[in-house]
């Protein structure tokens, strides 16, 4: 019954076509719980979220079209 809200969020987001990743820090058991779509989880920045770091600056080259 505790995980019902997680399943509801995953179901609703998938029905609307979204992919999600959920991070929970220091819940009932100490540690980090990560859930979501498997193909999206490789792009999740856990350390930046946990330690509240600023996102990395990424310098993209200017496109020839612009």
PLY file of the C-alpha trace (Angstrom):
ply
format ascii 1.0
element vertex 66
property float x
property float y
property float z
element edge 65
property int vertex1
property int vertex2
end_header
0.00 0.00 0.00
2.95 2.35 0.59
4.02 2.13 -3.05
0.58 2.81 -4.49
1.29 6.51 -5.09
4.53 5.66 -6.94
2.71 3.22 -9.22
-0.03 5.81 -9.85
2.51 8.49 -10.81
4.32 6.09 -13.15
1.06 4.97 -14.77
-0.27 8.50 -15.33
3.02 9.77 -16.74
3.28 6.83 -19.14
-0.31 7.37 -20.30
0.56 10.97 -21.22
3.74 9.82 -22.99
6.28 11.07 -20.46
9.28 9.20 -19.14
10.17 9.89 -15.52
12.93 9.26 -13.00
12.15 9.55 -9.28
14.78 10.02 -6.57
14.10 9.58 -2.86
16.83 10.34 -0.33
16.86 8.96 3.25
13.38 7.54 3.49
12.34 4.75 5.86
15.63 2.98 5.16
18.82 5.04 4.95
20.12 5.52 1.46
18.92 6.59 -1.97
15.99 5.04 -3.82
15.88 5.57 -7.58
12.94 4.52 -9.71
11.64 5.25 -13.15
12.05 4.24 -16.76
15.20 2.18 -17.30
16.32 3.97 -20.48
16.08 7.35 -18.71
17.97 6.41 -15.55
21.40 6.61 -17.19
20.90 10.38 -17.60
19.96 11.05 -13.96
22.53 13.10 -12.01
22.23 11.55 -8.55
25.26 13.23 -6.98
24.27 16.68 -8.20
20.76 16.22 -6.84
21.90 14.76 -3.52
24.58 17.36 -2.75
22.63 20.27 -4.35
25.38 21.11 -6.84
24.91 23.46 -9.75
24.43 21.81 -13.15
27.51 21.49 -15.33
28.09 24.25 -17.84
28.07 22.81 -21.29
29.37 24.90 -24.18
27.77 23.77 -27.40
29.29 24.79 -30.72
27.26 27.25 -32.74
25.38 25.62 -35.57
26.19 26.49 -39.18
22.48 26.99 -39.86
22.15 29.99 -37.52
0 1
1 2
2 3
3 4
4 5
5 6
6 7
7 8
8 9
9 10
10 11
11 12
12 13
13 14
14 15
15 16
16 17
17 18
18 19
19 20
20 21
21 22
22 23
23 24
24 25
25 26
26 27
27 28
28 29
29 30
30 31
31 32
32 33
33 34
34 35
35 36
36 37
37 38
38 39
39 40
40 41
41 42
42 43
43 44
44 45
45 46
46 47
47 48
48 49
49 50
50 51
51 52
52 53
53 54
54 55
55 56
56 57
57 58
58 59
59 60
60 61
61 62
62 63
63 64
64 65
